[in-house]
Structure formats: structure tokens, C-alpha cells
Amino acid sequence: MAGLPGYEMACLGDARFYRGPDSRMLVTVRTLLDALAGDLRHDRARRTFVSRRRGPDARRAAVGNAAHRMAACLAAGQSAAPRGGEPAEAAAIAQNIARELGQSAGRALAAERNLASERLGIGGTVDLVAEWRGRLAVIEHKTRRSIGERPDGAGALWPARREGFLQAAAYAHMWSEREGAVPETLVTLVADSRECVPVAREAAPWMREIAGERVARTVAAMREIAEAVAA
């Protein structure tokens, strides 16, 4: 794992971990969120983790991955030309994200950076850490395809999902442990090829939740299982 010397990705069924040189495991943020939502269970008989959640289709995943890559390039002031095979709509999504960042975000401190918290036992890749309207913020990009349509059928974007702020809160902890500066704001940018809708929240309540006892128990249990299987 870039930025964490000696760590490598390890999969246990549908769960993903970062394995360190001492065989200690860090739970990825995505795996943690799936477990907290009840979408990931441990199959004791097969000694693996099985997801109850339907995974994204290949097209949706390709759009999201390409849009994230190009948005990170734009945030860093780099060329964001589409690569061969990347969906055409991803470029428009990335441009809408970049336009919103240009209006509301200051200098980017980190884009698509791998972070970890040994204290919380988690690791992952943050989309962006930057100033947001003058305050230090963790900024996560979400595509309309990942959020889904509103149930009223009007075609408007969901403003954000709770898990997006928990995800950002996890990265806020990792950033504060690494850099010493505590993010004040969590931002979810929900974008499609037409627009980008920003939703900002105060970081403190979400950071308290992700550092709470329920999350700590979940992480400890998952690490114990993963380390036992690895041994």
C-alpha cells in the first residue's frame, strides 16, 4: 500500500484488508462500512466473508473509477485526458466536480492518497483533502450511478448518504493522526454528467461516531478473524 511501507492488500472473500509485516491487519474503510451496514457477514464454515450487497455492475464501476481518477488529476492541476476504454461520460462528471471545487475549494493538500490509522485499525484512500470555503475539509466524490435515483422519480440527485460522511470521517481521523491538523468539515460531492451537488457537514459528530465503541468492536472482531485465517 503506497504510503504504508510493508503493507499489502489482502482479500478474505468479499472483505479487504491491508496486511502489515507483523501480520497485523487494517480493515479497509469500504469493508468496515459494509460490515456496519450489515451487508457483510462472516461465513464460519468457509472461514471467509460474504457480501449481502449487490456489487456495482461493470459499467457503473468503470464510470466511477474513471471519474475519480480524472477528478484527482484536475484537483492536482494535472492533465485529465480520458484513457483508452474509459467511459465518455466520466470526463463530464470529472469536469463538474472540478468546477465545483474551483468555486468552493482552496489548495489541495492531498488527492487520492492512501492513509491509515493504527489506533482505529483502518486504512483507505481519501479522494481529496483541501480547504472548503476557508476550512480544512475531507472531500469525497460520489457519482449519481453509485447514489441512485430519487424515489420520487424526478431525476434529481440524492444530496448524500450517511455512509459517505462516515467514510469521510474515517479519513479525517487518519489525516489528523498523520498531519496533526483536524478537518473541520466533511463534504460529499454528488455528481453526474450534468451537475455536481455539494453537501457539507460539521466533521466533529461524524468523527466521534467512527471512533466510537460500536465501530471499535466491529474492527477488532474483523481483524481477529482475518489475522487468525492469515496465520
C-alpha positions, -999 to +999 in steps of 0.1 A: +000+000+000+015+033-011+024+054+018+024+025+042+057+007+039+054-031+042+017-032+038-001-051+010-037-057+001-052-090+014-087-103+005-108-126+026-138-134+004-156-101-001-137-083+026-105-064+021-077-057+045-042-042+045-017-068+059+014-054+076+049-070+081+039-083+115+007-099+100-014-073+117-044-064+096-060-030+089-097-031+078-104-011+047-129+017+051-152+002+025-152-032+042-159-015+076-189+004+062-203-028+046-199-046+080-216-017+099-245-017+075-250-055+079-240-061+042-210-083+051-212-115+072-186-139+083-191-175+070-175-195+098-177-228+079-157-214+049-137-190+071-144-161+048-166-130+045-196-129+022-213-098+009-251-095+010-250-063-011-253-064-048-220-052-062-219-025-088-222-035-124-191-033-145-203-002-164-211+017-132-177+008-117-159+019-148-176+052-148-169+058-111-133+048-113-125+069-143-143+099-129-124+096-096-091+094-115-097+124-137-111+145-109-080+138-088-058+149-117-078+181-122-076+188-085-039+185-086-036+207-117-027+179-140-039+167-174-071+146-171-074+133-206-095+101-208-076+069-212-084+043-238-115+024-228-127+049-202-164+058-205-170+091-222-194+104-195-167+101-169-149+131-183-180+153-179-185+141-144-149+149-135-153+184-151-184+191-130-166+180-098-136+202-108-159+231-115-174+229-080-140+225-064-128+256-083-157+276-069-156+264-033-123+246-025-088+260-019-055+244-025-055+206-025-033+191+003-038+155-008-057+138-037-062+100-040-038+094-011-036+062+009-040+068+047-042+046+077-049+047+114-032+021+135-052+034+165-086+027+148-073-003+128-084+010+094-070+022+061-081+035+028-078+061+000-091+096+005-105+114-026-093+149-015-082+169+015-084+206+009-098+239+022-135+241+017-148+277+020-119+285+042-120+254+064-099+223+063-121+195+048-122+159+037-140+158+003-155+126-012-167+123-047-199+102-054-213+096-088-250+096-095-247+059-105-235+050-071-261+070-052-291+061-074-323+079-085-345+096-060-377+076-052-399+104-065-387+097-100-379+133-107-344+125-117-329+148-091-297+137-072-298+124-038-280+150-017-258+124+001-258+092+020-249+087+056-222+062+048-205+089+027-200+111+058-188+081+079-163+073+052-151+109+052-149+109+090-127+079+089-103+097+065-105+128+088-092+107+117-064+093+095-054+127+083-053+142+118-032+114+131-008+118+101-006+156+098-018+169+132-045+191+117-081+181+124-105+186+095-135+208+104-158+199+075-168+168+056-180+173+021-198+149-003-199+159-039-226+140-057-221+144-095-233+132-128-226+144-164-250+174-159-242+188-125-224+184-091-243+189-058-221+196-027-233+187+008-212+198+037-214+187+073-195+196+105-168+169+110-169+165+148-201+145+153-192+120+125-156+117+138-169+108+172-192+081+157-165+065+136-142+064+167-170+051+189-173+018+207-195+001+181-170+007+153-141-003+175-158-036+183-165-043+147-129-035+136-115-056+164-136-086+155-128-084+118-091-080+125-091-110+148-108-132+122-085-120+094-054-125+114-064-159+125-071-170+089-038-155+077-019-174+104 
